Amino acid sequence: MKKKKSDIVFYLICTIATVVSVRLLIVSDDIETILVSIGVLLFFGVGGICYYVLDRKGNEKIRQEKVITITYKRGKMIALLLTSFSFMFVFYLMLPFNHLFDDLNTYTPVLGYIIGTIGVLFSGLGFTLSIVRLIKPSFIMQLSDEGILFPDGLKKQMFIAWKEVAAILISDKYFSVYLKNPDLYPVNKVVNFINKKVTGTNINIPRDSINYNIEQLKNFIENKSDFTGEIVEV
């Protein structure tokens, strides 16, 4: 399978970070530099290898099961990873024991602890989420010979058989699924209201989130014998 540009960028970052950390471990005798280098080596070196192995297994599993799994784009997760890490590092520096703002008269240790701690926790949550989704991507939808599988809340899934799909609308912004019986797919009332106002259905997948060729997706659906609806492109 051909590697995506986001994968190439990710592996390039891992390689550069690994080389730099190994170099620092060899030439540095400062304990803080050594600890940071070990952390970077473990994260980017070992993490990159684990990601590569899990990614290969995941792709092989998809090919064996003859399903199309739409996951969050890795490029977005990598961007979230780097952004969250940057913010987490900045908020960490704001903690009073780092003495970053000692020269500012308006700075108080209490405020530093509050802002720094909250910032580290929230950015750390985004950092952790991006790692989890890179290692084990959560799917947006999964298409098989039987129908479409959607996530429906935390650790829940909702299956829609092809015979229940009335139509699929593919626009510049959304991949929308219209059901013969919309109550088959209950969702949060707020999400339901917003989605129906936008496209008329409560099942909308943003096009920029679909990491799959749309034409191949259409062909896959059209070849399903149970699918009696229509596919419309606008």
GIQUI-V618039 format. One record per residue. N is the residue number from 1. PSI is psi in degrees with one decimal (999 if undefined). OMEGA is omega in radians with two decimals (NA if undefined). Layout:
# GIQUI-V618039
N_PSI_OMEGA, N_PSI_OMEGA
This chain:
# GIQUI-V618039
1_133.5_-3.10, 2_134.0_-3.12, 3_140.1_3.10, 4_160.1_3.14, 5_-36.3_3.14, 6_-35.8_3.10, 7_-42.9_-3.13, 8_-43.5_3.11, 9_-43.3_-3.13, 10_-47.4_3.13, 11_-33.9_3.10, 12_-43.6_3.10, 13_-44.5_3.13, 14_-41.8_-3.12, 15_-47.6_-3.13, 16_-46.3_-3.13, 17_-38.8_3.14, 18_-44.5_3.14, 19_-44.7_-3.13, 20_-43.3_-3.11, 21_-39.2_3.10, 22_-40.9_3.12, 23_-43.7_3.13, 24_-35.7_3.10, 25_-34.2_-3.10, 26_-42.8_-2.98, 27_-17.3_-3.04, 28_144.2_3.04, 29_8.1_3.10, 30_127.9_-3.03, 31_-38.7_3.13, 32_-42.8_3.11, 33_-39.4_3.13, 34_-42.6_-3.14, 35_-43.3_3.11, 36_-41.1_-3.14, 37_-40.3_3.10, 38_-42.7_3.12, 39_-44.6_3.12, 40_-40.8_-3.14, 41_-43.1_3.13, 42_-43.0_-3.07, 43_-53.8_-3.05, 44_-37.4_-3.12, 45_-63.2_-3.14, 46_-40.7_3.14, 47_-41.1_3.12, 48_-41.1_3.11, 49_-44.8_3.12, 50_-41.9_3.13, 51_-42.7_-3.14, 52_-45.1_-3.12, 53_-46.4_-3.13, 54_-35.5_3.13, 55_-41.6_3.11, 56_-42.6_3.13, 57_-40.1_-3.13, 58_-44.4_3.12, 59_-38.8_3.12, 60_-39.6_3.13, 61_-40.4_3.12, 62_-42.9_-3.13, 63_-38.4_-3.11, 64_-38.3_-3.07, 65_-7.6_-3.14, 66_49.7_3.08, 67_159.7_3.04, 68_119.2_-3.14, 69_118.7_3.12, 70_114.2_-3.13, 71_170.7_3.05, 72_138.6_-3.12, 73_134.7_-3.11, 74_-31.4_3.13, 75_-41.2_3.13, 76_-38.7_3.14, 77_-36.8_3.10, 78_-41.1_3.10, 79_-42.1_3.09, 80_-39.4_3.13, 81_-51.2_-3.09, 82_-40.1_3.13, 83_-45.9_3.14, 84_-40.6_3.13, 85_-41.2_-3.14, 86_-46.9_3.13, 87_-39.5_3.14, 88_-39.7_3.13, 89_-41.7_3.13, 90_-46.0_3.13, 91_-32.9_3.08, 92_-39.9_3.12, 93_-22.7_-3.13, 94_-16.5_3.11, 95_136.6_-3.00, 96_-32.3_-3.07, 97_-8.1_3.06, 98_-12.3_3.07, 99_30.3_-3.11, 100_-36.5_-3.06, 101_27.9_-3.11, 102_-28.4_-3.08, 103_-3.7_-3.13, 104_124.1_-3.10, 105_-28.4_-3.09, 106_-5.3_-3.07, 107_132.4_3.06, 108_140.2_-3.13, 109_-38.0_-3.12, 110_-46.8_3.12, 111_-38.4_3.13, 112_-42.6_3.12, 113_-40.6_-3.12, 114_-54.2_-3.11, 115_-44.8_-3.12, 116_-45.2_-3.12, 117_-47.8_3.13, 118_-43.4_3.14, 119_-43.6_3.13, 120_-41.1_-3.12, 121_-47.2_-3.10, 122_-45.9_3.12, 123_-32.5_3.07, 124_-33.4_3.09, 125_-44.7_3.08, 126_-37.2_3.11, 127_-45.7_3.14, 128_-43.2_3.14, 129_-41.7_-3.13, 130_-37.5_3.11, 131_-45.0_-3.14, 132_-43.0_-3.10, 133_-23.2_3.05, 134_-42.3_-3.13, 135_-44.9_-3.14, 136_85.5_-3.07, 137_131.7_3.04, 138_136.7_-3.03, 139_151.8_3.05, 140_-40.9_2.99, 141_157.8_-3.12, 142_123.2_-3.10, 143_132.3_3.13, 144_-174.8_3.11, 145_-24.9_-3.08, 146_-32.7_-3.09, 147_-153.6_-3.10, 148_133.2_3.10, 149_126.3_3.14, 150_147.0_2.95, 151_141.2_-3.12, 152_74.3_-3.11, 153_-175.4_-3.05, 154_115.5_3.08, 155_24.3_3.09, 156_155.4_-3.14, 157_149.9_3.13, 158_122.7_-3.13, 159_132.2_3.10, 160_118.9_3.12, 161_151.8_-3.12, 162_-34.0_-3.11, 163_-15.0_3.12, 164_-6.2_-3.11, 165_120.1_-3.13, 166_-40.1_-3.11, 167_159.1_3.05, 168_124.4_-3.13, 169_124.8_3.13, 170_110.4_3.13, 171_-176.3_3.12, 172_-24.4_-3.05, 173_-29.7_-3.00, 174_153.3_2.89, 175_103.1_-2.98, 176_135.9_-3.14, 177_123.1_3.12, 178_129.0_-3.09, 179_150.9_3.06, 180_-33.2_3.08, 181_91.6_-3.07, 182_-24.1_-3.13, 183_-11.1_3.10, 184_-21.9_-3.11, 185_77.0_3.13, 186_137.7_3.09, 187_176.1_3.09, 188_135.9_-3.06, 189_-39.4_-3.14, 190_-46.5_3.11, 191_-42.6_3.13, 192_-47.3_-3.10, 193_-45.9_-3.11, 194_-47.2_-3.12, 195_-43.4_-3.13, 196_-33.4_3.10, 197_-32.1_-3.08, 198_-49.6_-3.02, 199_-10.0_-3.12, 200_-1.9_3.07, 201_158.2_-3.11, 202_4.0_3.13, 203_99.5_-3.13, 204_124.6_3.09, 205_119.3_3.11, 206_134.3_-3.11, 207_-36.5_-3.10, 208_-4.4_3.08, 209_-9.2_-3.08, 210_110.2_-3.10, 211_51.0_-3.10, 212_149.4_3.13, 213_125.2_-3.06, 214_-39.2_-3.14, 215_-40.5_3.09, 216_-34.9_3.11, 217_-44.2_3.11, 218_-46.2_3.14, 219_-38.5_3.13, 220_-44.5_-3.10, 221_-42.9_-3.09, 222_-24.5_-3.13, 223_2.6_3.12, 224_122.2_-3.06, 225_-29.2_-3.11, 226_-11.1_-3.12, 227_112.5_-3.11, 228_6.2_-3.13, 229_-159.5_3.14, 230_153.5_3.08, 231_123.0_-3.07, 232_130.5_3.05, 233_132.6_3.13, 234_999_NA
